């Protein structure tokens, strides 16, 4: 990856397109937003694959997240709360919970920050 300086922040080119990163939201995505997004979306993607492999059919998956930062330590990310809203029919809460734990162990982004950022995962089943 190569990042090029611009007036405010940096830019890089990926296969999907150009990415602008800056400390100011008016000029690009903030680094903490990208980090949280990477962890949340990776976790959700791994969960989705696990549910597919277990043949647990879901109709929709929405993920909400909340971030706790520590201003006294350079505004570091201390905790990410991931809340899965899983929509489907006849979903077994125990199987979903087991799948979420398995996903956490197999998500490369979550494992990369293990022991430095606390990740809390909860879920809610939405029946139709």
Steps between C-alpha positions, in 0.01 A plus 500: 500500500615849423349810658544844348479820699237751402424841651315334788563131557605230258360308205561153363370301208346154535333270247158623615598866477672790671506525878541832680618490862525807722461605860227739383177335379454774242803364310473123536434207726653533843753229591297382800191460278696278264639291785159448661344429159767242424442314827119516486463405135763224522321355803165516319642343185654211693173450691308492174732230359468292818121522493505392134728203577272396787204535263338756728290709264465868583303757305696808602790610717550853628789592726501794739816608674603736777853610577662603828810717464747623761572872459779485761693252283504662155129420459584131458223251435439306822184306421278415207149372565361300209126431502363263235136533394427165337174455315361159422255224577547230765846619604653320799656758736752246632625415148522869412698574817739211428545627144582851624766362737648294216500804271689706759772234513529493121478868409849621398425864588363417847794269565742775393383727782451226758630607843510867399139582411213338687234366264157428642250317282126475558211400279128536456280264304227655289228257401260555217 
